[in-house]
């Protein structure tokens, strides 16, 4: 059989099993047209578990997100759970408002029920942290959240948690992937039409009842907030949490307040992307709040912006590392105990804050699946706007409770006649100015990322921005404290660079940090200028070294 005939045969076999009329029609048209390039792309393999599960573009075929792929993933997860002695256990399932999310949630519930497990589906599209909370609250053996987080509109995903409420890590991810690969034809996977439970609001109410526990009793609650859900599922839950806590009702960015899977007002539904916050800033200029808060579409991330007369439009987005340090300083002031943790791509400032406060500190691989597993964790964050401020309740990043804690901090500072920017100045004076930036390259062809990583491994830079590279680590070999991961870390005099492929998007990400000593407040402008220049030059030189 020729390669073309084999490709068409595999496509027809998939077509015969596809339970979704939309993707069947889509694939049938590709087969009829003998669109071999598109068929080859869709049948080049299967979607693989990356950051905690599956994520990819919606469409027909094993390399896309669709009902057939989801059913196989659910069947593999069910088989894994039964092999682990969890037969009959509860699997709780949540979903966001993206295209096909509700279908994927129902399909997962059907497969779990057919496999002899119990399944419970959250009552409507809700934030991912509600699902993470529900797993432990209900005593589930596993949880699934159908979401693509902040990915483009045509993507969806499948995030898997085990019974401890944390996202899966090795070896569980590999064992689940092997179980998925062993799933036979879909018509052999039992999928009853009912038998699972659709939950009421009890779990959401329990989650909300816990949210204000992240705040100090009697703390000021005066900060005025402009809020955007970025067309996601955060609005109702965040506003309910703010109301319970006694904050003023947030002013909503009306154009982005309701869930909309088309994400019509943004190119990418990610607060970090250029232009995504424009409507929020326009609303802020009309209403003059103390801060702007944004969640990503599944509300597990939290972005913060502050008034800044020197910024274009009068508002400036804080970097995730800045918010991470601010929340850490706030928790230290409140007398926090335990361990502070962050991923290797986040600012080293957290370690300095923890050390001075006499707290434990841990550095992990990228992703909250690692941060949440730190023993004794009190607070964890990652530079990509993720913050875990209540690890006993949600062992994952949580954009709702993080927003509450930011609003509390802004309120405390407001009573003192100060702002978040003033506290950042204090931290720079105490620990040195830690400035971070990112070089992020989105690609169509994943070989571009592989070529860049290979080039950097074979010809590592000896200097960047005129700073000698003092250490070069290939993280794929592992370290004394970290398991292997595909990444490179360079130490420079007063700077650090980490390069890694994204686990959730077709991107090469380079994380940059420079530390500039500061002695007096008068030193801050020059230190910031120096840091900006160094980061710009490091970007330029690193881009050249990587060939991107």
Long-range contacts (C-beta under 8 A, 24 or more apart in sequence): 4-34, 4-36, 7-36, 7-39, 7-40, 7-43, 8-34, 8-39, 10-43, 11-39, 11-42, 11-43, 11-61, 14-43, 14-60, 14-61, 14-62, 14-68, 15-60, 17-68, 17-185, 17-186, 17-187, 18-60, 18-66, 18-67, 18-68, 19-67, 19-68, 19-71, 19-107, 19-186, 20-66, 20-67, 20-68, 20-103, 23-59, 23-60, 23-64, 23-66, 23-67, 23-68, 24-60, 26-59, 26-60, 27-60, 27-61, 30-60, 46-180, 46-181, 48-177, 49-160, 49-168, 49-173, 49-174, 49-176, 49-177, 50-503, 50-504, 51-167, 51-367, 51-369, 51-503, 51-504, 52-159, 52-160, 52-161, 52-167, 52-168, 52-173, 52-367, 52-369, 53-144, 53-157, 53-158, 53-159, 53-160, 53-167, 53-168, 54-157, 54-158, 55-148, 55-149, 55-151, 55-155, 55-156, 55-157, 55-158, 55-504, 56-155, 56-156, 56-157, 57-154, 57-155, 58-99, 58-100, 58-154, 58-155, 58-156, 59-154, 65-100, 65-104, 65-148, 65-155, 65-156, 65-157, 65-158, 66-100, 67-100, 67-103, 67-104, 67-107, 68-186, 70-104, 70-107, 70-108, 70-146, 70-158, 71-107, 71-108, 71-111, 71-186, 71-189, 71-191, 72-180, 72-183, 72-186, 72-189, 73-108, 73-158, 73-180, 74-107, 74-108, 74-111, 74-112, 74-144, 75-111, 75-115, 75-179, 75-180, 75-183, 75-189, 76-176, 76-177, 76-178, 76-179, 76-180, 76-181, 76-182, 76-183, 77-112, 77-142, 77-144, 77-160, 77-176, 77-179, 77-180, 78-111, 78-112, 78-115, 78-117, 79-115, 79-179, 79-182, 79-183, 80-172, 80-175, 80-176, 80-179, 81-117, 81-141, 81-142, 82-115, 82-116, 82-117, 83-175, 83-179, 86-117, 86-141, 86-142, 86-163, 87-116, 87-117, 88-116, 88-117, 88-118, 89-117, 89-118, 89-140, 89-141, 89-142, 89-163, 90-117, 90-118, 90-119, 90-120, 90-138, 90-139, 90-140, 90-141, 91-117, 91-118, 91-119, 91-120, 91-140, 91-141, 91-142, 91-143, 91-144, 92-119, 92-120, 92-121, 92-122, 92-131, 92-134, 92-135, 92-138, 92-140, 92-142, 92-143, 92-144, 92-199, 93-119, 93-120, 93-121, 93-122, 93-131, 93-143, 93-144, 93-145, 93-146, 94-121, 94-122, 94-126, 94-128, 94-130, 94-131, 94-134, 94-143, 94-144, 94-145, 94-146, 94-147, 95-121, 95-122, 95-125, 95-126, 95-145, 95-146, 95-147, 96-125, 96-126, 96-128, 96-145, 96-146, 96-147, 96-148, 96-232, 96-233, 96-259, 96-297, 96-298, 97-125, 97-232, 97-233, 97-259, 97-260, 97-261, 97-297, 98-146, 98-147, 98-148, 98-153, 98-155, 98-156, 98-261, 98-297, 99-153, 99-154, 99-156, 99-261, 100-156, 101-125, 101-146, 101-147, 101-156, 101-261, 104-146, 104-156, 104-158, 105-144, 105-146, 107-191, 108-144, 108-146, 109-196, 110-191, 110-192, 110-193, 110-195, 110-196, 111-189, 111-190, 111-191, 112-196, 113-192, 113-195, 113-196, 114-189, 114-190, 114-191, 114-192, 115-190, 117-141, 118-196, 118-197, 119-195, 119-196, 119-197, 120-196, 120-197, 120-198, 120-199, 121-196, 121-197, 121-198, 121-199, 122-199, 122-203, 122-204, 123-198, 123-199, 123-200, 123-201, 123-204, 125-233, 125-259, 126-204, 126-233, 126-237, 127-233, 127-234, 127-237, 127-295, 127-298, 127-299, 127-300, 127-398, 127-399, 127-400, 128-159, 128-298, 128-299, 128-300, 128-396, 129-207, 129-299, 129-300, 129-394, 129-396, 129-397, 129-398, 129-399, 129-400, 129-401, 130-203, 130-204, 130-207, 130-237, 131-161, 132-161, 132-165, 132-394, 132-395, 132-396, 132-398, 133-165, 133-203, 133-206, 133-207, 133-210, 133-393, 133-394, 134-199, 134-203, 134-207, 135-161, 135-163, 135-165, 136-163, 136-164, 136-165, 136-395, 137-203, 137-206, 137-207, 138-203, 139-163, 145-298, 147-297, 147-298, 148-297, 149-296, 149-297, 149-298, 149-300, 149-301, 149-504, 150-230, 150-268, 150-269, 150-270, 150-271, 150-272, 150-296, 150-297, 150-298, 150-301, 151-268, 151-269, 151-504, 151-505, 152-263, 152-268, 152-269, 153-261, 153-262, 153-263, 153-269, 157-504, 161-396, 164-395, 165-372, 165-394, 165-395, 165-396, 166-368, 166-369, 166-372, 166-373, 166-395, 166-396, 167-367, 167-368, 167-369, 167-372, 167-396, 168-369, 169-369, 169-370, 169-373, 170-483, 204-237, 207-237, 207-393, 208-237, 208-240, 208-241, 208-244, 209-244, 210-390, 210-393, 211-241, 211-244, 211-245, 211-390, 211-400, 211-401, 211-404, 212-241, 212-244, 212-245, 212-404, 213-390, 213-393, 214-389, 214-390, 214-401, 214-404, 214-405, 215-245, 215-404, 215-405, 215-408, 216-334, 216-408, 219-408, 219-411, 219-412, 220-408, 220-411, 220-412, 220-414, 220-415, 221-245, 221-246, 221-247, 221-248, 221-407, 221-408, 221-411, 222-247, 222-248, 222-411, 222-414, 222-415, 223-247, 223-248, 223-289, 223-290, 223-291, 223-407, 223-408, 223-410, 223-411, 223-414, 224-248, 224-251, 224-287, 224-288, 224-289, 224-290, 224-291, 225-250, 225-251, 225-289, 225-290, 225-291, 225-292, 225-293, 225-403, 225-407, 226-250, 226-251, 226-252, 226-253, 226-280, 226-283, 226-284, 226-287, 226-289, 226-291, 226-292, 226-293, 227-251, 227-252, 227-253, 227-292, 227-293, 227-294, 227-295, 227-403, 228-252, 228-253, 228-256, 228-257, 228-277, 228-279, 228-280, 228-283, 228-292, 228-293, 228-294, 228-295, 229-253, 229-256, 229-257, 229-258, 229-259, 229-294, 229-295, 229-297, 229-299, 230-256, 230-263, 230-266, 230-269, 230-270, 230-271, 230-276, 230-294, 230-295, 230-296, 230-297, 231-256, 231-258, 231-259, 231-260, 231-261, 231-262, 231-263, 231-264, 231-265, 231-266, 231-269, 231-297, 232-259, 232-269, 232-295, 232-296, 232-297, 232-298, 232-299, 233-259, 233-297, 233-298, 233-299, 234-295, 234-297, 234-299, 234-399, 234-400, 237-299, 237-400, 238-293, 238-295, 238-299, 238-399, 238-400, 238-403, 241-400, 241-401, 241-403, 241-404, 242-403, 242-404, 242-407, 245-404, 245-407, 247-404, 247-407, 247-411, 250-293, 251-283, 251-287, 251-289, 253-279, 253-280, 253-283, 254-283, 255-279, 256-280, 259-297, 263-297, 269-296, 269-297, 270-296, 271-295, 271-296, 271-301, 271-303, 271-317, 271-385, 272-303, 272-317, 272-320, 272-384, 272-385, 277-303, 277-305, 277-315, 277-317, 280-305, 281-305, 281-313, 281-314, 281-315, 284-315, 285-313, 285-314, 285-315, 290-410, 290-414, 290-419, 291-406, 291-407, 291-410, 291-420, 293-403, 293-406, 293-407, 295-399, 295-400, 295-403, 296-385, 296-399, 299-399, 299-400, 300-386, 300-396, 300-397, 300-398, 300-399, 301-384, 301-385, 301-386, 301-397, 301-399, 302-385, 302-386, 302-387, 302-399, 302-400, 302-402, 302-403, 302-406, 303-385, 304-406, 304-420, 306-419, 306-420, 306-421, 307-419, 308-421, 318-420, 319-383, 319-436, 320-346, 320-381, 320-382, 320-383, 320-384, 320-385, 320-386, 321-346, 321-347, 321-349, 321-383, 321-434, 321-436, 321-513, 322-424, 323-381, 323-385, 323-387, 323-402, 323-406, 324-349, 324-350, 324-381, 324-382, 324-383, 324-387, 325-349, 325-350, 325-353, 325-424, 325-427, 325-434, 326-406, 326-409, 326-420, 326-423, 326-424, 326-427, 327-379, 327-381, 327-387, 327-389, 327-402, 327-405, 327-406, 327-409, 328-353, 328-354, 328-379, 328-381, 329-353, 329-423, 329-426, 329-427, 330-405, 330-408, 330-409, 330-412, 331-378, 331-379, 331-389, 332-357, 332-359, 336-378, 336-379, 337-378, 338-376, 338-377, 338-378, 338-379, 339-374, 339-375, 339-376, 339-377, 339-378, 340-378, 340-379, 340-380, 341-371, 341-374, 341-377, 341-379, 341-380, 342-371, 342-380, 342-381, 342-382, 343-367, 343-370, 343-371, 343-382, 343-383, 344-475, 344-482, 344-487, 344-489, 344-498, 345-382, 345-383, 345-498, 345-500, 345-509, 345-511, 346-381, 346-382, 346-383, 346-511, 347-383, 347-434, 347-436, 347-513, 348-434, 348-496, 348-513, 348-515, 349-427, 349-431, 349-434, 350-381, 352-431, 352-432, 353-427, 353-431, 356-430, 356-431, 363-481, 363-482, 364-482, 365-482, 365-483, 365-485, 366-485, 366-487, 366-500, 366-503, 367-503, 368-396, 368-397, 372-396, 383-436, 383-438, 383-511, 425-521, 425-524, 428-518, 428-524, 428-527, 429-518, 429-519, 429-520, 429-521, 429-524, 432-515, 432-516, 432-517, 432-518, 433-515, 433-516, 433-517, 433-518, 433-524, 433-527, 433-528, 433-531, 434-513, 434-514, 434-515, 435-513, 435-514, 435-515, 435-516, 435-528, 435-531, 435-532, 435-534, 435-535, 436-511, 436-512, 436-513, 436-535, 437-512, 437-535, 437-539, 438-509, 438-510, 438-511, 438-512, 439-509, 439-510, 439-512, 439-539, 439-542, 439-543, 440-507, 440-508, 440-509, 440-510, 441-507, 441-508, 441-548, 442-505, 442-506, 442-507, 443-506, 443-507, 443-508, 444-506, 446-506, 448-508, 448-548, 449-501, 449-506, 449-507, 449-508, 451-547, 452-499, 452-508, 452-546, 452-547, 452-548, 453-486, 453-488, 453-499, 453-501, 453-508, 455-545, 455-546, 455-547, 456-488, 456-499, 456-545, 456-546, 457-488, 459-545, 460-488, 460-490, 460-545, 461-490, 461-541, 461-542, 461-545, 463-492, 463-541, 464-490, 464-492, 464-495, 464-497, 464-537, 464-538, 464-541, 464-542, 464-545, 465-492, 465-495, 465-534, 465-537, 465-538, 465-540, 465-541, 466-537, 467-492, 467-493, 467-494, 467-495, 467-534, 467-538, 468-492, 468-493, 475-500, 495-534, 495-538, 497-538, 497-542, 499-542, 499-546, 508-546, 508-548, 510-539, 510-542, 510-546, 512-538, 512-539, 512-542, 514-538
